[in-house]
Amino acid sequence: MTDFERLFNPSCITIIGANEKSAGTFFIEALLNIGYEKPIYLVNPNLKGRIIMDIPVYGSILEVPEEESLDYVILAVPARICPLVLEECGKKSVPFVTIFASGFSEVGNRHLEVEVLEIARKYKIRIIGPNCLGTFIPKNHVSFSRTLLTNQSGNFAGIFQSGGLAIHISAKAQSVYGTYPSKVVSIGNQIDLNFVDFLQYFLHDMETKIVGLYVENIKSIDIGRKFMKVVKELTLKGKPVILWKVGSGEATRETIMSHTGGLAGSLKIWDAVAKQTGALIVNNSTELINLAMLFQHISNKPLDRNVAITTGGGGASIETTDIFERNNLRVPKLSPQTVEEFREFVPDVNTIFRNPLDLGGSMNNSEIFYRTLITLDSDPNISGVIFIKTHRYGHEYLETIKRAYKKMKKPLICLAYKVIDDTSDFADKILFKRELFKLNIPVFESVDLLAKALDKMCTFREYLITHSK
């Protein structure tokens, strides 16, 4: 297994190709914005002696002081000169290099990849890319985007062939879903380091509990076998692997060939891979993030397919139940004891004591809603409780949820889809979501996304039960 310590926690970072207007500046700003405080070295022979963002520019990496251990280098130079610059990196004993440039096998220049690999092997350099962004390590203030500003670290790791999607998923997970990455890697063409190398690391990484993948292609049958082996190992260790595999249509396959220079492979094959390894297939970035959120917030609580639903409207309860059942979930009858308990405190007006439980106007009564959550939590037929809240996210309602959750033993999940466009309601909802995330209560904004995520979490747990015997 590759030792990634110097990549994930570099003592310094060198950017070769930095200038005031190009991608080199993009990387500098990303590091400064997230608060990287260790040395940053800039290299550009055309700008030697200049100052960029208060950082001096060297003419060559060979000019960087000898006492510095150059752990990580980002090559932001054209593809054609990457071999020459990589040779200089080798002379400075650099262990890890991200090649940002495109223009390799994805446009037919396989000879450049061969040349780069020969130099890398000569000097024992490990290559991330080409055609990628490298690493995002919040804990160590390493970033590949100016939009990723928080260094709050979580347990969600990502390996993505697309740099743009690596940014999008990381930023959305943080800001919208309260799901914080441990480590994210954009790997591009993966001519050297590939999915397997990083998956093997995450298998043993104590900070990583969930792994998300965006896969365009696997480079060889041998790598494919190793991929399946390590994904199954991660699953059996209790670390879900969420796999977004693209390439079902002809236009997508052609785009993949021009993006990362590899064949997409049949989605039917990937369905079989999922069944054998326990990987969880998703169809887009939003499904990936929502499933990661669910695992992050309730992975330590038991949950099966039997859930309770409570809301303040009959239509919403019918829609939710219908979608749940179409996604292999069950909305079982409440126990007779639970029904009798509800009769004691819920007005018997416009209310039917069943699952899903439509509280009608009583949903807005704090004490009734509090007792509803507690009562559903105690029902033996139920493994988790879902409540639907669509507007008016006030302080009193939030405090009621907090008070109930402290006494609950089963997972509590909020479905808060949008029904009105109102700026004040939206502001309240943001605060509401953030407070629930602090309690490890996941908040979904789509019935369909919630149902799919619950189905896949149950599938994961069923796989563990079946294959751990």
N, C-alpha and C positions, 0 to 999 in steps of 0.2 A: 504493500500500500504506500502511495506517495505521501510524504510528509509535507503538508501544506502550511506549516506554521509561518514560514517566511513570506508566503503569499497572503495569508489571511491576517497576519499581524506584522506588516513590514516595518523595519526600523527606519526606512526612508523610501520615497517613491521618486523615480526619475521619469520625466516625460521628454521623449526625443521627438522633435518636430514642432515644439511649442513656438507659437508666434501670437501676435495681437489679434488675429482675425480667424484663425482656423480651429480645427478640432482640438488642437493642443490647448488652446485657451479654455475650451469646454471642460477638459479634464482638470485644469488648474482651478477653475471656479467651483467645480463640484467638490474638490478636496477642501478648499478654503471655506466654502459655505457650510460644510458639515463639521468644520472645526478640526481638521487634521493638523496636529501641532508638531509632528516630527518633520525632519528636513524634506523639502521638495527641491529636486534638482531639475533644471531646464536645460535642454540641449538643442541648439540650432546653429550650424556653422555660418548661416547667413546673418545671424543676429548676435554673434559673439560680442560680449561686453555690454549688451543692452540690459535694461531692467524691465521685467514684465510682472505687474502686480507686486512690486517690491521684491521680486526674486531675480537674482542675476542669471544671465544666460551663458552657458559654456559652449564652446565651439565643437566639442566632442565629449562623449562619455569618458573617454580616456583622460580628460582633464579634471574630472571630479577627484577631490582629494583621496589619496590611497587609503587613509585610515577609515573611510566610510565603507560599510558593508552594504552594497547596492542590492537589496533584497528583491525589488520589484521594479520592472521597467515597462512603460507603456510606449509602444512605437506608433506615433501619429505621423507617419511619413508615407509617401506613395509606395505601392506594392513593389515597384521595380527596384527600389533602393533598400528594401528590407534586408536582403541577404548581406549587403555591405555593412549596414548598421548592426545587424545581429552578430557579425564577426567581431565588432568592437565590444559588444556586450559580453561575448564569450571571453575576451581578454580581461575583462573586469570581473569575471567569475559570477555573473548574474545568474541566479537560479530560476527565475520566473519572468517571462515576457508575454505581455498581451499585445497582439498585433491588431490594431484597430482597422487598418486599411482593408478595403475590398480589392477585387481585381486579381483573384487567384483562380482556383478551379471553377468557380461559379461562372467565369467568363472564358474558360478554356485554357487558362495559364497554369496548367498543372506542373509545368517545369519549375515555376517559381516556388511552389509548395515543396517539390523534391529538393530544391537547392536550400530552402530554409530548413528543412528537416535534417539535411546532411550537416549543416553548420550547427544546429541545435544539438544533435547527437555527439558531434565532435567535442563540444564544450559542456555537455550535460545540462543544457538549458531545457526547461519545460515550457512549451508554447501553449497559450490560451488563444484560440482563434485559428486563422485570421478572421477578419470581418466581424468583430465583436467589440464589446465594451469592457470586459474584464470582470472586476469584482466590486460588490457592495457589501461592506462589513460594518454595520452601524456601530457596534460595540467599540470598534477600533477606529472609527471616524474615517473610513475609506469609502469613497462614493464614486459612481460613474455618471451622476446626473446632477444638474443644478436644482432640480425639483425635489430631490430627496434631502430634506433638511434636518430630519430628526435622527438622533443617534440612539433612540430607544430600541433595545434589542429584544427579540422574542425567540420563538422556537420553530419558526417556519423557514426552511431553506428552499431555494429555487435554483434550478439549472435550466437555462433557456437559450435556444439557438438564436433567438432574435434579441438584439440589444434594445430595440424600441419597446418590445413587449416586456423585457426585463424591467425597464423603467416603469412602464404602465402598471404592471402587476404589483411591483413593490410599492409604488406611490399610492395606488388605490387601496391596497391591503392596509397600509398604515393609516391613511387619512379617512377612509370611508368605513372600514370594517374592523378597526382596532386590532389588526393582526400584524404583528411585527416580525420582520425577518431576522434570522440569526446570521445567515450568509446567503448571498445571491451571486450566481456566476453566469455571465453571458459568454457562451462558448463558440458561437459562430460555426465555422467550417470544421472545427475539431480535428485538425490534421495531426495533432499530438495528444494532448489531454482531451478526454472525451467523457461522456456521461458516466461510464463505469468508474473512472478514476475518482470522480467527485462523489458518486453514490457510495463507493467503498469507504470514503472518508466520513460521510454523513452517517453511515452505519454505526460508527464508533464515537461520533461527535456528541458529547453530553449536552450541548446547547440545542441540538436539532432534534425535534420530535415529529415533525411533519415535513415531507418533501414534495415540492411541486415541480413538474417537468413540462416544458414545451418542446416537443420533438418533431422535427421535420424529417430526419433520416438517421439511421444507424449505419455506420460506415462499412461493416463487414459482418459475415455470418459468425465469425469468432467473437467479435465484440457483442453481437446480438445474444449469443449464449451466455456470455459473462454478465450482460445486462440483466437477463432473466434471472440468473442465479442471485445477483446482489439485490434485485428488487424483491424477490421472495424472502431473502434474509432480512431485509428491512421490515417487510410486512410481519413476519413471524416474531420480530423483535418488538412489535407494537408500534412501529413507525409507518403510518400510512404513506403510500406513494401515489400522488394525484397526477395522472398522466393525461395531458392534452396532446393528442396526436393528430396532426393535420395531413391532408393529402388524399381526400376521397375523390375529388374531381380532376378532370384533365387540366383545366386552367391552374388549379392549385399545384398539381404535380410539376407543371412547367415552371411555375413561379419558384417552387422550392429548388429546382435545378439551377435557376439563375440566382437564387439567394445564397444558398450554402453549398451548392455543387454536389448534391447527392440525390439518390432516388428515394421517393417517398415510402414505397411499400404499401401493401394492401391493408385496409382497415380491418378486414376480416382476420388477418393474421394477428393484428394487435388486440382484437377481442379475445382471441385464443391465448395470447400472452397474458392478458389480464386475468383470465380464469385460472391459469396455471400459477401465477405469481401473487395474486391478490391485489395487483395494481387497480386503481380506481379510475376508469376512463371518464373524462369530461369533454364537452364539446366546444368550450370557449373559455376565455380568460375570466369572465364573471362567474361561471360555474366553479372554476378552479379556486378562486378567491373565497367564494362563499363556503365551499366545502372545507377549505383550510381554516376559515373562521370557526366553523362548527367544531372541528377537531380541537382547535386551540382552546376553546372555552369550556367544552364539556367532556373532554376525553377521559377525565378521571371519574366520571359517574356512569353507572350502568344505564343502558338504554336499549330497548328492543323496538319492534315495529308497532307496539300498542301505545297509542298516545291519546291524550285528552285535548280537546279544543274548547276554548271559551271566548266569546265575543259579545258584542252588543247589537248584532244584527243577524237575522235569519239567512239572508242571501249570502253574506260572507261565510257563514258556517257551512252552508251547502256547497259553495264553490270550493272551499278549502278541503272539505271531506271528499268531494269528488276527485280532486287532483291528487290528494293523498292516496286514495284507493287505487288510482291509476298508476301510482308509483310504488305499489307493493306494501303500502303502509295500512295499518288497521286503526279504526276508530271504534273501539269496543263499547259495549253497554256498560254503564256505571253499575257498581254493585248496589243491591237493595239498601245496604246500610248508608252508602253515600247519598242516595236519593232521599232517604229519610232525613239525613243531616241538612240537606239543602232546603227541605220543607220548613225547617226550623227558623231559617234566617232570610230566605229569598222570598219576596212577595209573590204569591201565586197568581200573578196577573201578567199576561203576555209572556209567560215563562213555562217551558216544558223541561222537566228535569231529566235530561238525557245527554249523551255525548254525540255530537257537539252540543255544548251548553250555551244557549242564547240567553244572556241576562237582560237583554233589552235595555231599558233606561237604568236598571240597577247597576249596569256596568260603571256608571259614573258615581256611584256611592262607594266611597273609599272603604268603609267597613265591610260592606257586602263583597266587594272585590277581593279584599284581604282574606276573608273567610273562604271565599271560593277557591283561591289558590291553595290554601292550606288543606281544604277538604279534598280537592282533586289529587293532591299529592299523597294523601293517605289511602286512596282507592287501590285495592290489590290488583285490579285489572289494568292498571295504568303504569307505564314506565317513565313517562315524561309529560310535561304540561306545556301547552302552547296557548298564548293569549294574543288576541288581535287588537292592535291599537292603531287607529288611522289618523287621529288629530288630537289637539288639545293636550299636549304633553306637559302638563303643569307640574309644579313642585310637589303638590299634595299627592298626585298620582304616582310620581316617582318614589316618594317616601313610603307609600303603601307597598309598592313592589319590593323595595329594600327590606321592609319590615317582614313581609311574608317570606321572602327568599331565605332569610336567616333561619327560619324554622323548617324549610323544605329540605327533603333528602333527595328528591328526584330532580332531573334537569328541568330548568325553566327556560323557555324559548319565546322570544317576542317576534311577531309578524307585524311590521309597521309599514305597510304599503301606502303610497301617496294617493289621496283622494281629492286634495285641493292644492292650488298653487297660491301660497300666501307667504310672504317673506318672514313675518313674525312666527308663523307656525313652523316654518323651516328652521329658523334659528332655535326654537325650543326643541325641535326634534334632534338637532345636532347635539345639544347638551344632554338630552334624554339618552341618546345612543351611547355617548361617551361614558355616562354614569353607569349604564347597564354593562358595558364592556368591562368596566372596573370590577364588577361583581362576577364576571365570567358568565353573563347572560348574553347569548348571541342574538343579534337583531337582523332579521331578514326583511327585505323590501319587496319580495316577490313570493307568492304562494308556490309557484312552480320551482323556483330556486330552492326554497326550503324543503319541498317534498323530495326533490332530486338529491339534495345533500343528506337528508335523513335516510333515504333508501341506501345511499352508498356507504354511509357510516355503519348501518346495520349489516350490509353486505361484507364490509371489512371485518366486523366482529364475528360474523358467522363463519367467515373464512378461518379466522384464528381458532375458533372452537373446533372446526373440522380438522384442521391441519396440525393442531398442537397436541393431538392425542397420541 
